[in-house]
Amino acid sequence: MSLPVRERSPRPGGGRHRRPVPTSLPPDAPVLVLVNPGDTGDLAAEIAALVRVDNPHIEVRLATLHDLADQLPQDRGAIVVPLTLWSDPRVTEEITKTIAATGGDATVTDALGPHPLLAEALHIKLAEKELARADRMRLLSVSSPVDAVILGTVGGEHAVHAAQATAVLLASRLTLPVVAASLDSDPGVAVAAERLRAAGAARLAISPCLIGHETDASVLESAAATVEAGYADPLGAHGAVAELVARAYGSQLAT
């Protein structure tokens, strides 16, 4: 029988988390333009809806890289938040070019990660598949279902390097070795698994550091089968992703 997953408060500002944006904004406050760099529009729409529910005073618009110019407001500023967990130079360059071409008053935020909330959500996703203990208490003598975790990314060496900080945060939560590796390029998951098993980690799990639009699900499934590891689901429209979007907006607003 698996332990229940301890979910964080669904509302920003509860508990130890500060509210990501003020509770009220002036009418001319910047529009939050959430840019989906992938093809899974329904998923991005769900995340945008969550941001609106928790922050009804923010005008939230959803755009892709192709129609961003149409979503930038003409009469006020905008804060553009890319729906990425790590910095993607290609996405940032496309957004910057579009803003420059329109001449609008818009700024681009950093990626959503790394952040402790991201590591928390990844932990929850692992626990939902019984690949991690749900309880973080260090004094409980409960054995872990796995010996090590591979933090899976897509986008090659740059993405792996960018995910290193998130791997450290997740390792701290799980008190297990966590290694970032690519799901779609070499050297990737197979090399990471070989090194971890050589160090004595027999049971492995893959934690996809993905929202879901970054790659096809078959890429994750194939990588897990190759190294005979269990795997969690991508984050999807998790409440932590929506809160990280709001935090990115709030941080830029504060500057």
Disulfide bonds with the S-S distance in Angstrom:
none
